[in-house]
Amino acid sequence: MTVIGGPSLPQERRLITSIPGPVSQAIQARKVAAVAQGVGTMLPVYVVAAGGGVLVDADGNSLIDFGSGIAVSTVGNSATGVVSAVTDQVQAFTHTCFMITPYDGYVAVAETLNRITPGDHDKRSVLFNSGAEAVENAVKIARAFTRKQAVVTFDHAYHGRTNLTMAMTAKNMPYKSGFGPLAPEVYRAPLSYPFRDGGLDGVTAARRAIDVIETQVGAANLAALVIEPIQGEGGFIVPADGFLPTLVEWCRANNVVFVADEVQTGFARTGAMFACEHEGVVPDLIVTAKGIAGGLPLSAVTGRAEIMDAPHVGGLGGTYGGNPIACAAALAVVETIEREGLVDRARAIEETMLKRLTALQAEDNRIGDIRGRGAMMAVELVVPGTTDPDADLTKRIAAAAHAQGLVVLTCGTHGNVLRFLPPLSIPDNLLHEGLDVLSQTFRETR
């Protein structure tokens, strides 16, 4: 595959020093002295250039990127169309605040989101800065529309770090511990988790969740059901077929707004433009961020016009929401996805990764499960012969991969999932080499 635009960085893994090298270590020492310790760093290599499928650090090492900045650099870190659009916009103006003196870019992004998100109904969009901010505003919109208060999320969910989205997030450490009290009227239902559900089908799992909702919350009190179609931080959990459609049907019958949090799954990442499309689900509201703007801060809520228009004028907004530079980037990202056929590219990456990971599982019984869609794949690591999570092994595998110049991420409620999010711009040779490094790492880590 041809690298999608950007600087002509050699698309190769190149290790000049140990990882991290001396220059990165020196900068890391400055970071420790200058940056609040609450901001963690998984792999302290300090990047000076990136593009295609590589990250180049301050020591000259070139690492294979299986992280995409947590699913942000979907079209690559320096796609030509995005760089050009951002440059043009910076030269024109950087900010006016859309709520004061608006500009066309915001409107064009809203029109684009209304066009590409699932469903052909009349839609409206509103733009924000981060995924958490957009999730929080989706709840505000749902509450305004239904005039109800309660919100349901799911086991293993991750929705953000603001006060409300911390409450919506399942995992305590590091996201919630010590930061309470948390926002009220947030409840949790059981997710469909095929690897740990004992064969429970999706429809039955949905009915189990609905029973919890009806008995512990009550449909009459419930404004919104918020769910990631494929969970991100929770472990790349793909619900069993039928789970999402059954929940949607129940929401429609009970005046509950169905909110799809596609912050990590959106914009071609899963082999569809949005993960909801794999089961034909049309959400009432869809939340997007991460891959939306090629690395610039932007997020959105898009949904049915009658729901989106429920808040009063002035009830939605923010100083930087829909910044013109981020809007220019977003339009270029969507154009790149459509022009380069990146939905199909994600499916091709899935085919390659699934084949290689399945072969690796056949020789290593510590891999309990392989799951995901498109360029959003994961392996769950367990104690052999059991389903007991092995978080220590996961950390050691990740660290060994990092040392060999492969950037991989961990996730999961128990910290025992390796997740792979290569940019869709990664060339085939790097994808295969990254998988070679991963395989060798498993063989050498005991």
C-alpha positions as CSV (number, residue, x, y, z in Angstrom):
1,M,0.0,0.0,0.0
2,T,1.2,3.5,-0.8
3,V,1.8,5.7,2.3
4,I,-1.0,8.3,2.5
5,G,0.8,11.6,2.1
6,G,2.9,13.3,4.7
7,P,6.7,13.6,4.8
8,S,8.7,10.9,3.1
9,L,9.8,9.2,6.3
10,P,11.4,5.8,5.6
11,Q,8.8,3.2,6.5
12,E,11.0,1.0,8.5
13,R,11.8,-0.1,12.0
14,R,15.2,1.3,13.0
15,L,16.8,1.0,16.4
16,I,19.9,3.1,16.9
17,T,19.9,3.2,20.7
18,S,18.2,1.3,23.4
19,I,14.5,2.3,24.0
20,P,14.3,4.9,25.4
21,G,17.5,6.4,24.2
22,P,19.7,8.9,26.0
23,V,18.1,12.0,24.5
24,S,14.6,10.8,25.3
25,Q,15.8,9.9,28.8
26,A,17.1,13.4,29.3
27,I,13.7,14.9,28.2
28,Q,11.9,12.5,30.5
29,A,13.9,13.8,33.4
30,R,12.8,17.3,32.5
31,K,9.2,16.0,32.3
32,V,9.4,14.5,35.8
33,A,10.6,17.9,37.1
34,A,8.1,20.0,35.2
35,V,4.9,18.0,34.6
36,A,2.4,17.0,37.3
37,Q,3.0,13.3,38.2
38,G,-0.6,12.5,37.6
39,V,0.1,12.6,33.8
40,G,1.6,9.1,33.1
41,T,3.7,8.2,30.2
42,M,3.5,4.6,28.9
43,L,6.6,4.7,26.6
44,P,8.9,7.7,27.2
45,V,10.3,8.1,23.7
46,Y,10.0,11.7,22.7
47,V,8.7,12.0,19.1
48,V,10.2,14.4,16.6
49,A,8.5,13.1,13.4
50,A,5.8,10.7,12.4
51,G,4.0,9.5,9.3
52,G,2.7,6.4,7.6
53,G,3.2,3.8,10.2
54,V,6.3,5.0,12.0
55,L,7.2,7.3,15.0
56,V,10.7,8.7,14.9
57,D,12.1,9.7,18.3
58,A,14.7,12.3,19.4
59,D,17.5,9.7,19.3
60,G,16.7,8.8,15.7
61,N,15.0,5.5,16.4
62,S,12.0,4.6,14.1
63,L,9.3,2.7,15.9
64,I,6.4,0.8,14.3
65,D,3.1,2.4,15.5
66,F,0.4,0.0,16.6
67,G,-1.2,2.7,18.8
68,S,-2.2,5.6,16.6
69,G,-2.2,7.9,19.6
70,I,-5.1,5.8,21.0
71,A,-7.0,5.6,17.7
72,V,-6.5,9.3,16.7
73,S,-4.1,9.3,13.8
74,T,-6.3,7.0,11.7
75,V,-5.2,8.6,8.4
76,G,-1.6,8.9,9.6
77,N,0.2,11.6,11.6
78,S,0.9,13.9,8.6
79,A,-1.5,13.1,5.7
80,T,-1.0,15.6,2.9
81,G,-4.6,16.8,2.7
82,V,-4.8,17.4,6.5
83,V,-1.5,19.3,6.6
84,S,-2.5,21.4,3.6
85,A,-6.0,22.2,5.0
86,V,-4.6,23.1,8.5
87,T,-1.9,25.3,7.0
88,D,-4.4,27.2,4.9
89,Q,-6.7,27.8,7.8
90,V,-3.9,28.9,10.1
91,Q,-2.9,31.5,7.6
92,A,-6.5,32.7,7.3
93,F,-7.4,32.9,11.0
94,T,-7.1,30.7,14.1
95,H,-10.2,31.6,16.2
96,T,-13.2,33.8,16.4
97,C,-15.5,31.6,18.6
98,F,-18.4,30.1,16.6
99,M,-20.9,31.4,19.1
100,I,-19.7,35.0,18.5
101,T,-18.8,35.4,14.8
102,P,-19.3,32.0,13.1
103,Y,-17.5,30.6,10.1
104,D,-18.3,28.1,7.3
105,G,-16.0,25.3,8.5
106,Y,-18.1,24.5,11.5
107,V,-21.2,24.3,9.3
108,A,-19.4,22.1,6.7
109,V,-18.3,19.7,9.4
110,A,-21.8,19.4,10.8
111,E,-23.1,18.8,7.3
112,T,-20.5,16.1,6.7
113,L,-21.3,14.4,10.0
114,N,-25.0,14.5,9.2
115,R,-24.3,12.8,5.9
116,I,-21.9,10.0,7.0
117,T,-23.3,8.9,10.3
118,P,-25.8,6.0,10.3
119,G,-29.4,6.7,9.3
120,D,-31.1,8.9,6.6
121,H,-33.3,10.8,9.0
122,D,-33.0,14.6,9.6
123,K,-30.0,15.3,11.7
124,R,-28.2,18.1,13.5
125,S,-24.6,18.2,14.9
126,V,-22.8,20.2,17.6
127,L,-19.0,20.4,18.0
128,F,-16.9,20.3,21.1
129,N,-13.2,19.6,22.0
130,S,-12.8,16.1,23.6
131,G,-14.6,12.8,23.7
132,A,-15.6,13.3,27.3
133,E,-17.0,16.7,26.6
134,A,-19.1,15.3,23.8
135,V,-20.4,12.4,25.9
136,E,-21.4,14.8,28.7
137,N,-23.3,17.0,26.2
138,A,-25.0,13.9,24.7
139,V,-26.4,13.3,28.2
140,K,-27.5,16.9,28.5
141,I,-29.3,16.7,25.2
142,A,-31.0,13.5,26.1
143,R,-32.1,14.9,29.5
144,A,-33.5,18.0,27.8
145,F,-35.4,15.9,25.3
146,T,-36.9,13.3,27.6
147,R,-37.2,15.4,30.7
148,K,-35.8,12.4,32.6
149,Q,-32.6,12.2,34.6
150,A,-31.1,8.7,34.9
151,V,-28.3,7.4,32.7
152,V,-27.3,3.8,32.1
153,T,-23.8,2.7,31.0
154,F,-22.3,-0.8,31.0
155,D,-19.8,-2.9,32.8
156,H,-16.2,-2.3,31.6
157,A,-17.2,1.0,30.0
158,Y,-14.9,4.0,29.5
159,H,-16.5,7.4,28.7
160,G,-14.0,10.0,30.0
161,R,-12.4,11.8,32.9
162,T,-14.8,14.7,33.6
163,N,-16.9,14.4,36.7
164,L,-20.0,13.0,34.9
165,T,-18.0,10.7,32.6
166,M,-15.9,9.4,35.5
167,A,-19.2,8.2,37.0
168,M,-20.1,6.7,33.7
169,T,-16.7,4.9,33.4
170,A,-16.5,1.5,35.1
171,K,-12.8,1.1,36.0
172,N,-11.8,2.6,39.3
173,M,-8.0,2.9,38.9
174,P,-6.6,5.1,37.5
175,Y,-9.7,7.0,36.4
176,K,-11.9,7.5,39.5
177,S,-10.1,6.6,42.7
178,G,-9.8,9.5,45.0
179,F,-11.8,11.9,42.8
180,G,-15.2,11.6,44.3
181,P,-18.0,12.4,45.0
182,L,-19.1,11.5,41.5
183,A,-22.1,12.7,39.6
184,P,-25.4,11.0,40.6
185,E,-28.1,9.3,38.6
186,V,-25.6,7.0,36.7
187,Y,-26.3,3.3,36.8
188,R,-24.6,0.3,35.3
189,A,-25.9,-2.8,33.5
190,P,-24.1,-6.0,32.5
191,L,-22.5,-6.1,29.1
192,S,-22.4,-8.9,26.5
193,Y,-18.8,-10.3,26.9
194,P,-18.7,-13.5,24.8
195,F,-15.3,-14.7,26.1
196,R,-16.7,-14.6,29.7
197,D,-20.4,-15.1,29.2
198,G,-20.4,-18.9,29.0
199,G,-22.0,-18.9,25.5
200,L,-24.8,-16.4,26.3
201,D,-26.2,-15.2,23.0
202,G,-26.6,-11.4,22.3
203,V,-30.4,-11.3,22.6
204,T,-30.4,-13.1,25.9
205,A,-27.5,-10.9,27.2
206,A,-29.5,-7.8,26.2
207,R,-32.6,-9.1,28.0
208,R,-30.4,-9.7,31.1
209,A,-29.3,-6.0,30.9
210,I,-32.8,-4.8,30.4
211,D,-34.1,-6.7,33.4
212,V,-31.4,-4.9,35.5
213,I,-32.4,-1.6,34.1
214,E,-36.1,-2.1,34.6
215,T,-35.8,-3.3,38.2
216,Q,-33.0,-1.0,39.4
217,V,-33.6,2.2,37.5
218,G,-37.0,2.1,35.7
219,A,-37.6,3.1,32.2
220,A,-39.8,6.0,33.4
221,N,-36.7,7.6,35.0
222,L,-34.2,6.8,32.2
223,A,-33.0,9.6,29.8
224,A,-30.2,7.8,28.0
225,L,-28.6,4.4,27.5
226,V,-24.9,5.1,26.6
227,I,-22.8,2.3,25.1
228,E,-19.6,1.8,23.1
229,P,-20.5,-0.5,20.2
230,I,-17.1,-2.0,20.8
231,Q,-15.6,-1.2,24.1
232,G,-12.2,0.6,24.1
233,E,-10.4,0.9,27.4
234,G,-12.6,-1.8,28.8
235,G,-10.9,-4.4,26.6
236,F,-12.0,-4.1,22.9
237,I,-15.1,-6.2,23.8
238,V,-17.3,-7.0,20.8
239,P,-20.8,-7.8,22.1
240,A,-22.5,-10.9,20.7
241,D,-24.7,-10.4,17.7
242,G,-28.1,-9.2,18.6
243,F,-27.1,-7.4,21.8
244,L,-27.1,-3.9,20.4
245,P,-30.2,-4.2,18.2
246,T,-32.2,-5.6,21.1
247,L,-31.2,-2.7,23.3
248,V,-32.2,-0.2,20.6
249,E,-35.6,-1.8,20.2
250,W,-36.2,-1.5,24.0
251,C,-35.1,2.1,24.0
252,R,-37.4,3.0,21.1
253,A,-40.3,1.4,23.0
254,N,-39.6,3.3,26.3
255,N,-38.6,6.8,25.2
256,V,-35.0,6.3,26.1
257,V,-32.3,7.9,24.0
258,F,-29.8,5.4,22.6
259,V,-26.4,7.0,22.5
260,A,-23.5,5.3,20.7
261,D,-20.2,6.4,22.0
262,E,-18.0,6.0,18.9
263,V,-15.1,8.0,20.1
264,Q,-12.7,5.2,19.6
265,T,-14.5,3.1,17.0
266,G,-15.5,5.9,14.5
267,F,-14.1,7.0,11.2
268,A,-13.3,3.7,9.4
269,R,-11.4,2.2,12.4
270,T,-13.5,-1.0,12.5
271,G,-13.9,-1.7,8.8
272,A,-17.1,0.4,8.6
273,M,-17.3,4.2,8.9
274,F,-18.9,3.6,12.3
275,A,-19.0,0.4,14.3
276,C,-22.8,0.6,14.7
277,E,-23.1,-0.2,11.0
278,H,-21.9,-3.8,11.5
279,E,-25.3,-4.7,12.9
280,G,-27.4,-2.1,11.1
281,V,-27.9,-0.1,14.3
282,V,-29.0,3.5,13.9
283,P,-28.4,5.4,17.2
284,D,-30.5,8.4,18.3
285,L,-27.3,10.2,19.1
286,I,-23.7,9.3,18.1
287,V,-20.6,10.7,19.8
288,T,-17.4,11.1,17.9
289,A,-13.9,12.4,18.6
290,K,-10.4,10.9,18.4
291,G,-10.0,10.0,14.6
292,I,-12.3,12.9,13.6
293,A,-9.6,15.5,13.0
294,G,-6.2,13.9,12.4
295,G,-4.8,14.7,15.8
296,L,-6.4,18.1,16.4
297,P,-8.9,18.4,19.3
298,L,-12.4,18.1,18.0
299,S,-15.5,16.1,19.0
300,A,-19.1,16.0,18.1
301,V,-22.6,14.9,19.0
302,T,-24.8,14.1,15.9
303,G,-28.3,12.9,16.1
304,R,-32.0,13.1,15.3
305,A,-33.0,16.7,14.7
306,E,-35.9,16.6,17.2
307,I,-33.6,15.4,20.0
308,M,-30.7,17.6,19.1
309,D,-32.9,20.7,19.0
310,A,-34.4,20.1,22.5
311,P,-31.9,22.2,24.5
312,H,-32.7,26.0,24.6
313,V,-30.6,28.4,22.6
314,G,-27.3,29.0,24.4
315,G,-27.6,25.8,26.3
316,L,-24.9,24.1,24.2
317,G,-21.5,25.4,23.2
318,G,-18.0,26.4,24.4
319,T,-15.3,28.8,23.6
320,Y,-13.2,26.5,21.5
321,G,-15.8,24.0,20.3
322,G,-15.5,23.6,16.6
323,N,-12.2,25.5,16.4
324,P,-11.7,26.5,12.7
325,I,-8.3,24.8,12.4
326,A,-9.7,21.5,13.8
327,C,-12.7,21.8,11.5
328,A,-10.4,22.2,8.5
329,A,-8.6,19.1,9.6
330,A,-11.8,17.1,10.0
331,L,-13.0,17.9,6.5
332,A,-9.7,16.8,5.1
333,V,-9.7,13.6,7.2
334,V,-13.1,12.5,5.9
335,E,-12.1,13.4,2.3
336,T,-8.9,11.3,2.8
337,I,-10.9,8.3,4.2
338,E,-13.3,8.4,1.2
339,R,-10.7,9.1,-1.5
340,E,-8.3,6.5,-0.3
341,G,-10.8,3.7,0.5
342,L,-9.8,3.4,4.1
343,V,-12.9,1.5,5.2
344,D,-11.7,-1.3,2.9
345,R,-8.1,-0.8,4.2
346,A,-9.3,-1.4,7.7
347,R,-10.9,-4.7,6.6
348,A,-7.7,-5.8,4.9
349,I,-5.7,-5.0,8.1
350,E,-8.2,-7.1,10.1
351,E,-7.8,-10.0,7.7
352,T,-4.0,-9.9,8.1
353,M,-4.0,-9.4,11.9
354,L,-6.6,-12.0,12.5
355,K,-4.7,-14.6,10.5
356,R,-1.4,-13.9,12.3
357,L,-2.9,-13.7,15.8
358,T,-4.8,-16.9,15.3
359,A,-1.6,-18.7,14.3
360,L,0.1,-17.2,17.4
361,Q,-2.8,-18.4,19.6
362,A,-2.4,-21.9,18.3
363,E,1.1,-22.1,19.7
364,D,0.6,-20.1,22.8
365,N,-2.2,-21.0,25.2
366,R,-1.7,-17.8,27.2
367,I,-3.8,-16.1,24.6
368,G,-7.3,-16.7,25.8
369,D,-9.2,-14.7,23.2
370,I,-8.7,-12.8,20.0
371,R,-11.3,-10.1,19.2
372,G,-12.0,-6.8,17.5
373,R,-12.9,-5.5,14.1
374,G,-10.9,-3.8,11.4
375,A,-7.8,-2.1,12.6
376,M,-9.0,-2.4,16.2
377,M,-7.9,-5.8,17.3
378,A,-6.9,-7.3,20.7
379,V,-5.7,-10.4,22.5
380,E,-6.8,-11.2,26.1
381,L,-4.0,-12.9,28.1
382,V,-4.9,-15.5,30.7
383,V,-3.2,-18.1,33.0
384,P,-3.0,-21.2,30.7
385,G,-5.9,-23.6,31.1
386,T,-8.1,-20.9,32.8
387,T,-9.8,-17.6,32.1
388,D,-8.0,-15.9,35.0
389,P,-6.6,-12.6,33.8
390,D,-2.8,-12.3,33.6
391,A,-2.0,-8.6,33.9
392,D,1.6,-9.2,34.7
393,L,2.3,-11.1,31.5
394,T,0.5,-8.4,29.6
395,K,2.8,-5.7,31.0
396,R,5.9,-7.8,30.3
397,I,4.8,-8.5,26.7
398,A,4.1,-4.8,26.1
399,A,7.4,-3.7,27.6
400,A,9.4,-6.3,25.5
401,A,7.6,-5.1,22.3
402,H,8.5,-1.5,23.2
403,A,12.1,-2.4,23.6
404,Q,12.1,-3.9,20.1
405,G,10.6,-0.8,18.5
406,L,6.9,-1.8,18.4
407,V,4.4,0.5,20.1
408,V,1.5,-1.5,21.5
409,L,-1.1,-0.5,24.2
410,T,-2.7,-2.4,27.0
411,C,-6.3,-2.1,28.3
412,G,-9.0,-4.1,29.9
413,T,-10.7,-3.9,33.3
414,H,-8.1,-6.3,34.7
415,G,-5.2,-4.9,32.6
416,N,-4.8,-8.2,30.7
417,V,-5.6,-7.1,27.1
418,L,-3.1,-6.1,24.4
419,R,-4.7,-3.8,21.9
420,F,-3.6,-3.0,18.4
421,L,-4.6,0.2,16.6
422,P,-2.3,0.7,13.6
423,P,-3.0,3.8,11.5
424,L,-4.8,2.9,8.3
425,S,-1.9,4.5,6.5
426,I,0.5,1.8,7.7
427,P,2.1,0.0,4.7
428,D,1.9,-3.8,4.5
429,N,5.6,-4.5,5.1
430,L,5.4,-2.6,8.5
431,L,2.2,-4.3,9.5
432,H,3.8,-7.7,8.9
433,E,7.1,-6.7,10.6
434,G,5.2,-5.5,13.6
435,L,3.4,-8.8,13.9
436,D,6.7,-10.6,13.5
437,V,8.1,-8.6,16.4
438,L,5.0,-9.4,18.4
439,S,5.2,-13.1,17.7
440,Q,8.9,-13.2,18.7
441,T,8.1,-11.2,21.9
442,F,5.6,-13.9,22.9
443,R,8.1,-16.7,22.3
444,E,10.8,-14.9,24.3
445,T,8.6,-13.8,27.2
446,R,7.8,-16.4,29.8
